[in-house]
Amino acid sequence: MTLSVRPSEAVGTVRRPGRCGELNTRLWAGQGFTLLEVLVGSAVLSVALLAMAAMFPTGYTNITDAGKMTMALTGGRQILEDISALPFDNIGTLNNFDTQNPASLPAADPERTIARRWRYALAGEGNGFAFTAAEKAAWSTLSTGQGISLNGRGRINVVALTPTVPPSLSQVTVTITYPGRPTGVQLVTNITRL
């Protein structure tokens, strides 16, 4: 196909022979956008940018919540690991332990010291719990790198699953709750006498 341009025609008009006669098309030589096109484009861009900006606070909140849930799961897993390392006959002394209630502490060591360490890890000092400088130096609290602590609460329930005396199988449930998530996370495991 050959294109021909008449010198008398304005710049930007091209003659294209075709079935329907000549078709004139506008070329972009030296021409820009109209004011209406610029305004419509700016409005569309503004709406899109505002929608994207509205997602940032929600994303930050979700990331913070996920970090706290990770800390709660880490604390719960550590508690289960500590419980499984205890002699089987001592596990029952941790039944109904609540890290917010000092009266629920086990009476004897090593369970009492372990339970105090759990309290310090989940929520630090307060609510009737005080810790020595040596304990604070040896233990750590669950917190993010920015210094946000979990400020959580842990509850431990131990249930004997076998009717024998002494029981040979116990179910341990660890529930960790924290501000912003009252249902918390719950980990359940069975521990057997070896």
Backbone hydrogen bonds, N-H to C=O, Kabsch-Sander energy under -0.5 kcal/mol:
donor,donor_aa,acceptor,acceptor_aa,energy
4,S,15,R,-1.0
9,E,6,R,-1.4
13,T,10,A,-1.5
14,V,12,G,-0.6
14,V,25,T,-0.5
15,R,4,S,-0.8
16,R,14,V,-0.7
21,G,18,G,-1.2
23,L,16,R,-0.9
24,N,22,E,-0.5
27,L,12,G,-0.6
30,G,28,W,-0.7
31,Q,28,W,-1.0
38,V,34,T,-2.0
39,L,35,L,-2.3
40,V,36,L,-2.4
41,G,37,E,-2.3
42,S,38,V,-2.3
43,A,39,L,-2.2
44,V,40,V,-2.3
45,L,41,G,-2.3
46,S,42,S,-2.5
47,V,43,A,-2.2
48,A,44,V,-2.1
49,L,45,L,-2.4
50,L,46,S,-2.4
51,A,47,V,-2.1
52,M,48,A,-1.9
53,A,49,L,-2.5
54,A,50,L,-1.8
55,M,51,A,-0.6
55,M,52,M,-0.9
56,F,52,M,-0.6
56,F,53,A,-0.8
58,T,54,A,-0.6
59,G,55,M,-2.5
60,Y,56,F,-2.5
61,T,57,P,-2.3
62,N,58,T,-2.4
63,I,59,G,-2.2
64,T,60,Y,-2.4
65,D,61,T,-2.6
66,A,62,N,-2.3
67,G,63,I,-2.1
68,K,64,T,-2.1
69,M,65,D,-2.3
70,T,66,A,-2.1
71,M,67,G,-2.1
72,A,68,K,-2.4
73,L,69,M,-2.5
74,T,70,T,-2.4
75,G,71,M,-2.5
76,G,72,A,-2.6
77,R,73,L,-2.6
78,Q,74,T,-2.1
79,I,75,G,-2.2
80,L,76,G,-2.3
81,E,77,R,-2.3
82,D,78,Q,-2.6
83,I,79,I,-2.5
84,S,80,L,-2.4
85,A,81,E,-1.0
86,L,82,D,-0.5
86,L,83,I,-1.3
90,N,87,P,-1.6
91,I,87,P,-0.7
91,I,88,F,-1.1
93,T,90,N,-1.2
94,L,91,I,-1.9
95,N,92,G,-1.5
96,N,156,I,-1.6
97,F,94,L,-1.9
97,F,156,I,-0.7
99,T,154,G,-2.8
101,N,98,D,-1.8
104,S,101,N,-1.6
105,L,102,P,-1.4
112,R,108,A,-2.1
114,I,110,P,-2.3
115,A,111,E,-2.7
116,R,112,R,-2.2
117,R,113,T,-2.1
118,W,114,I,-2.0
119,R,115,A,-2.1
120,Y,116,R,-2.4
121,A,117,R,-2.4
122,L,118,W,-2.4
123,A,119,R,-2.7
124,G,119,R,-0.8
124,G,120,Y,-1.2
126,G,129,F,-2.2
129,F,126,G,-1.6
130,A,128,G,-0.5
136,K,132,T,-2.3
137,A,133,A,-2.1
138,A,134,A,-1.9
139,W,135,E,-2.5
142,L,121,A,-3.2
143,S,141,T,-0.6
144,T,148,I,-2.3
147,G,144,T,-1.6
149,S,147,G,-0.7
150,L,142,L,-2.0
152,G,122,L,-2.5
153,R,177,T,-2.8
155,R,175,T,-2.2
156,I,97,F,-2.5
157,N,173,T,-2.3
159,V,171,Q,-2.5
161,L,169,L,-3.2
162,T,169,L,-0.9
170,S,191,I,-3.0
171,Q,159,V,-3.3
172,V,170,S,-0.5
172,V,189,T,-3.2
173,T,157,N,-2.8
174,V,187,L,-3.1
175,T,155,R,-2.5
175,T,173,T,-0.5
176,I,185,V,-2.8
177,T,153,R,-2.6
177,T,175,T,-0.5
178,Y,181,R,-1.1
181,R,178,Y,-2.2
184,G,181,R,-0.8
185,V,176,I,-2.7
187,L,174,V,-3.0
189,T,172,V,-2.4
191,I,170,S,-3.4
193,R,168,S,-2.6
